[in-house]
Structures are given as C-alpha cells and as structure tokens.
Amino acid sequence: MTDKKNQTKSLLLNRRTIRAFKEQKLPRKTVELLMQTARQTATSSFLQQSSVIHVTDLEKRRVIRNICQQDYVGANGDLFIFIVDLYRNQQIRKHQRNDDGRLHNTDVFFQAYDDTVLSVQSVATMAESLGLGTVFLGSIVNDSAKMVETLKLPPLTFPILGLQVGVPDQEPQLKPRLPLDLRTFENEYNYTLETSELEKYDQVVQTYYDLRDSNRRIDSFTNQINSDKLNHKITRRDEILQTLHRQKLCLY
C-alpha cells in the first residue's frame, strides 16, 4: 500500500484532541462498534480485566464534569469511562469456591491497567477513523473516591481514563510534540539532554494556538514543566492510593 492510500498512517500522525462537539449523540450502531473495538483489544494473559461504562445519565455527567473541572466534559458528545475490572474475575473464582488468589496484588493491577489503557486507545482510533473527535480524560481521577461513588463501582474496580467522543465542532491545530531525538533511544537510555533542542522546541510551541483559551498562544514547554503542573502542591489526586486500597487493589 502506498503512503498516499495509507489512511491509518495519516490518521495517527495527524490526530488532534477535540474539546468542542456538536449537540448530537452517537448512533446506537456506532456505540456498539466502539464497544466491540474495546472488547477486541489485546489483553494480558487473556484475563480480560477491563470494562467500559457509557455514561448517559445527565446528573452523573454533571458530577463527572465537576470532578474533572472542565466545562466540556459530559456536555455534548458521548462519555465513556474505562475501568480496571478485577471484580468480574473475583466472582468467577468465587463461583467455583476459590479464593481471590493474586487479585489484590499490584502486579495484577498493572496487567489490568495495561488492558484498560490499550482499550481506550483502540476505541479512540476507531472513533477517529469514522471522522469523529475524541478527548482523553485523565481528570476523572481528580477525585477518585467521588468517581467510584458516582459510578457505584464495586471492590476490585477503579476508573482509569475517560473518553469523550462526538462530532467535532472545532478544527484545532496539530499540537507540536518533542523532537524524536529527545524521546526515542536505541538499546539504552540517553542521559544527555540537548538544551539547544529544547530551545528550538519552545519556540515552536509558543507559535501554537490553544483553542481552549480564545486562540491565545500557550507558554513554552520548559516553562510548563516548571509550572504548577509539577510543583509541590496538595490535591485530591494525592488520595488515589487510598482509594485503590479501599477498592482492595494494590494491597501488596
């Protein structure tokens, strides 16, 4: 297949985050296709330890919007929450009069975590191949305990990522990423950080318009890394480990 016909290549290399969606829901067949895609995603040891919740209830969407502190969350488009799900396998073991085995182990949680993240990406790629827009929502764990309560999640489950999907109502620029030399290495990690490359990248970033803020240019990458994003502060996200433990996850 020639590059000109390689639609997958074009899709992946030109993907953009969409935060403004038209006021219309996805057709049932489209939702079913996206969920089939999630089901078909690679799974560690064939344990299939992830699940998806399609949030259609307006009050729950409002609560999730408040958790995320982002106005577009749960507004237009369809909202999906992807969860680590060890509860189902616990029940299968229980049905055969078996104990929980390693389900409370951190290693098993990470297997399920990998399943879940891969599932989100697969669904996003499928949605974008259909001409839809997507935005990943890591902000759903801004208050992980509230998310667990809102979705009535049983023990051995945990919300990992949200994904909002819909018909795009904006055309954002392609957001510039770090040069490959700073992110990809051969055989071993390269400890040398070329500051000159970062200076060039900062200039590129500062020419990018962030449509979330009335077309205002965004700050340089290095300034963002030295901002409140990574500075010492106390947030509800610091309670994630406590929530995991209350959900009987990562106990050892």
N, C-alpha and C positions, 0 to 999 in steps of 0.2 A: 504494500500500500504506500503510495507517495505521500509526502508531507502535506500536499495540497488537499488530499482527501482524508487526512488523519484528524477526524473531528475530536477524538479523545485528547490528542496532544494539544489542540487549540483550546479545548475546554479547560484542561488542567493548568495550562500555562497562563491563562487569561482570567482565572476565576477572581471574582470580586465579592466582597461582603455587601449584602443588601440589607438596609435597615428600614427602608420605606416600601411598603407593599400596598397594592391596590385592595380596595374593600371587597374582596370576594374569597370564598372558601375554595379549597381544593375539591375537585370532583371525587366521589367515593372510589372510583376505579383508580385514580391517581394515588390516593392514600393507601389503597390495597397494594399497589405496585411498590410504593416506598416501603411498606412493611414487609413485603416479600423480599425486597432487597436486603433489609435488615436481617431477616431470617437466614438468608443465603450467605451472609458474611462469614469469613474464616473464624473458627472458634478453637481455642486451646484445648487439646486432648478430647475434643468432641463433647465437652461438658455443657456447652450452650448456656453460659451463665450471665446472660444479659436479657433485658426486657425493655419494652418501649411503652410509655403512656402518652396517648393522644389527648391533650387537654382541650376540651371543648366547652367546659363549664365557665361562664363569664366571671363568676365570683372567684373561682380558683385562678383564672388567668389574671385577675386584678391583684390577688395576693402575690402571685409569682412576679408580676410587674413591680410590686413594691419591694420584694426581696431583691430583685435584680437592679432596682433603681435606674431603670432605663425605660423611657416612655414608650418605645416601640414594642417592647416585649408584651406578648399577649394581646396586642392591638389587632391589626389586620394580618391576614395570613393564618396558617395553621401552626400550632405549637406542639412540639413533641419533647418529652423528657426521657432520656435514656438512662437506665439504671443498672447497676450491678445487681444481679439477682441470684443469690445462693439459697434463698428460701425455697425455691421450687425443688432443688436437688435435696435439700434437707427433708422435705415432705416425702420425696420418693424413697429416701433411705428409711425414714420413719415408717412408711407403709410396709416395708419389708422387715420391720422390727430391728433396724440397725441404728447405731448411734450417729452423731454428727461427723465423726471422723475428723478430717482436716478442714472442715468448712469454716472454722474460726481462725484459721492460720493466715498470716499476712501474705504468704506466697500464693495461696489460692485466691485471695482477694485480688492480687495483681493479675492473675490469669483472667479473672472476670473483668477487671478494669480494662485490660487489653481488648477483650472481646467487645466491650461496650464502646470504646473509642473507635475501634475499627468499624463497628456498626454505624456509628454516627457519620463517619466519613463516607462510607458506602452510600448511605441514604442521601447525603448532600450531593454527591457526584451524580447519582441517578436523577435527583431533582433538577440539578443544573443542566443535565443533558436534555431535559424536557423543556428548557427555556425558563425555568423557574429560578427565583432568587433564594438564597439561604443566608442565615446568620447563626453562627455558633454562640451558645450562651453559657460560658463558664461562670457567669454571675449567678446562676441558680444556687450556688453554694455560698453566696454571701451570708445566708442564714440557713445552714444545712438542717438544723433541727426543725425550723419552720417548714422547710420543704418536705421533710419526712412527714410532719404532721398534716400538711395540706394534701399530700398525695396518699395519705393513710398507708404508708409503706410498712410492711411487716419487718421483724428482725431479719438480719442477713440480706437486706437490700440497702442500696444507697444511691442517691441521684448523682450522676457524673457530669453530664452535659445536657443542655437544652439545644434544640434546633428549631428555628422558626423558618417556615417555608411558605412562599407565596409568589404571586405575580409581581415582578419588580415595578416600583413606581419611582425609580431614580436610575441614573447611569453614572455611578462613581468612577473616578479614575482608577487605574491599576496602581495599587499601593506598592511603592518600591521596597524591595527586600534587601537584606545584607548581601554583599558580593559572595559568590560561591567560595572563593578562597578563604573566607572567614568562617565558613560553616561546614565545609567538606574537606576531609583529610584522607590520606592513604596510609593504611596499616596502623598508624598510631596518631594520637592527638598532637597537634601542633601548638605548642605553648606560646609561640611568638605572635604577638598581636600588632599588626601593622597600623599604627595610628594614622598614617597618611591615607590609608584606605578608608578609615572611619571618617576622616575629614571630608573626603570626597563624597562619601555616602550621606553625611549630614547635609551637605549642600543639595543633594538630590532630594532628600526627604523634605527639606524646607520649601521646595517648589511644589510639593504635593498639597492639593486642597482636600481638606477633610469635610465631606458634605454633612457630617453630624453637627457642624458648628458654622452654619451660614457661609460656606465656602472660604472660611478663614484658613490660612496656611497653618500647618502644625509645627511644633517645635522640633529641633533636631533630635536625632535618635539618641545621641550620647546624653543630651540634657534630659530626655525622658527616662533613661536608665538611672540618672542621678536625681530623679524627682521623687515625689511621694509614692509612686508606684512600688518602689523597692526600699524606701526609707523605713526606719523603725517606727511602727505605729501599732496600735491595738485595734483589731476589727473583729467582727463576728466570725470571719473566716478562720480565725485562730482556734475556733471551737470545733473544727472539722474532726480532729482526732477524738474528741469527746463524743461527738455524735456517732462516729464509727464504732466506738466501744459500746455505746448504748444500743447500737444495732447488732451487737455481738460479732462485729467484724474486727479483724486485725488484733485479736486478743493476745497473740503470741507470734 
